[in-house]
C-alpha cells in the first residue's frame, strides 16, 4: 500500500506507511500536526498536536501538554479519503516522513495554489 495524493488531475503515489501532516492555522498562526497511518481500512489518524489554542482550535479536554504541544488521540475510525483545502492565508500543507518534510507543491513538482488535494490509500496491484 501507498499514500495517493490527487490535485488538479495529477496523482502522486508515495510508498509510505505513516506520515505527519503539518500546517499553520490561518488566523491564529499556530502550528498544528497530525500523525497518520496508511492501512487496509483507510487513513488512520493516530495523534493530533497543536502548539497553542485560539479561535476554533481548542484542544479537547483529554489533551495533555507535552514539550509545548497539546497532544491527544482523536477517537475516529479510518477514513477512505481526506480532503485538504488551501485558503492561501497560512502557507501550504507539509507532509513529513522519516524526519523529512515537503510542501504539497514540492511533492507535485509545481505550485498547488488554491487547488484541493485529496489523500487516500493507493491499493498496489
Phi, psi and omega in degrees: 000155179219170173265128176257133174243129180234131179205130177051042176083002179250136178241133176241132176253127179246126180280077179224148180256345180208149180201165174245132175258126184231144178201172177247130179300132188294332182261310184280344182057039181249141181288141178225141178221146175226135175262129183236151171240144176264115185231168175302329182278347181133200178272123186252116177281114187268315182207148176236146179221144176222139186279351179191199176209164181174207185310110175072014181220045178282134175291152180290165183303330182279357179296145179239141178277117181227117179052040177085001179244135168279123182229150181201167176254110180293137180274077183229150175278157176304147183249144177291331177203159176230129182256127181250118175269169179217109181281340184083355184271346187228015183086189187263163170291145174242137175248123184244139180211126179051045175080004180242128181245143175223148172285162176298324177298321177295319180296317182281340179085011176200159181300134177279325181062223182271006180294143175285143174243132178252129175258138176204174177275129171270122177269102182301143181258000000 
